[in-house]
Amino acid sequence: MGIQYYQYHVALKDELGSVLGGRITSGVVIEVRVAGTKEESSTGTLATLYSDPHGQNSLTNPISGSSFTDFDRAEFFTSTGSVDIVVRDYGDATADDFGNRCGRYVMMYGVTPRSSNKTLLLPRYSTQRVIKIPFLATGTDSSDTPNSWDAAEASCVITAGSSSTIKLCKGLVITDAVLQVTAVDSGETMDMGLLSSETGGDADGFFDGISLATAGWVNATVTKTLGSNADYYASTTRGALLATFTAGADTSAATIGKYDPLNHYADSLAAETVSITGSSGIDTAAGYAYLVGYVGPFVEVV
């Protein structure tokens, strides 16, 4: 008996599209995961997708908006009988509605072929935003970012085989940055911030030398050292856009140092393009960085 491929239909309704007219597909992606393997477990598994019922033609997962069929409907086939679906909107930085879109997301768990004719709504004014930034640094893989990721600022990999530019919209407040390492790179680190060539840019403003040596979730935070004379703040991996930091020292004067988390207001600087930078020996690291924040309601964020 051959492999059975199930057909799924997922429609995407965008309040921005219904109000402003036209389709919004640029910057939108749909992640299809094997049901129950959510990314919170750090073992989330993307389902293998096809564009035909016989499993002959592979379909890239995540699915990009440009691949949507029949207006705003995504159709795909997979041998998986139940999937989890996450729609993420990275926005289109050239569009007037970019600020209302950047970082929006919607989820639907336990979708089956029988229940797949569902409509997911991306709300017009969503205050909470999570921007998921995939990175990949193999140096030889076809899905790698252009040029070398080593010790140089690079773009972000949104779908396999392509790199993308991610920009922050005006009015966005970043409250935290969290790293998820899915492929380790022993002894290596990464920075993430805003493109240094832009006015006010800081390439390690969000992550500053955060470790890629352990799989799973990694928080950018401060390291407190227990000294013989005093306990003090030795270092931090939380960048200057998200914290003020002054190193302490193990002295009798008890100079503990200073560490105060900050929020980053995206309209406080001209810099808007997210950049990632690997350490000099990076070659196997992969994962996701998440910028968590919100856009205040009733704020003009074009």
Secondary structure, DSSP 4 states (H G I P E B T S, - for coil): -PPP-EEEEEEEEEHHHHHH-S---TTEEEEEEETT--GGGT---BPPEESSTTS-SEE-SSEEGGG-BTTTEEEEEES-SSEEEEEEE---TTSTTHHHHTTEEEEEEEE-GGG--EEEEE-SS--EEEEEEEEE--SSSTTSPSS--BTSEE-B-SSTT--B--BPPTTEEEEEEEEEEEE--TT-EEEEEE-TTSTT--TTSSEEEEE-SSSEEEE--EEEEE-SS-EEEEEESB-TTTEEEE---SSTT----EEEE--EEGGGSS--BEEEEE-TT--S-EEEEEEEEEE-TT----
